[in-house]
């Protein structure tokens, strides 16, 4: 089982038990990203479906530069990329999940 699969298994288990604290909690990491979630932001969509935002932060400057390079042909300038938010939806009954939305956060210095 890959590191990301283990992290996703942890995330999906946690999503089925919504918490109240409004801070990002560290879940785990792969070679390239550190993954966090916010227990207070887990949403119950009914029918045992939960949604949660995962915050994916590059593990190193080289990993951040890799994301920038992957997006160099996009209209948006990724040179100040910081992290990605990934909205995941999980079916707690059937233990299935799917990504719903990705948002890249770019810090602009003034």
SULJOMO-V275969 format. One record per run of one state. SS is the DSSP state (alpha for helix, beta for strand, coil for the rest). FROM is the first residue (numbers start at 1). TO is the last residue. If there is no record, write none. Layout:
[[SS	FROM	TO] [SS	FROM	TO]]
This chain:
[[coil	1	2] [alpha	3	15] [coil	16	23] [beta	24	29] [coil	30	32] [beta	33	38] [alpha	39	41] [coil	42	42] [beta	43	46] [coil	47	48] [beta	49	58] [coil	59	60] [alpha	61	70] [coil	71	80] [beta	81	91] [coil	92	95] [beta	96	106] [coil	107	110]]
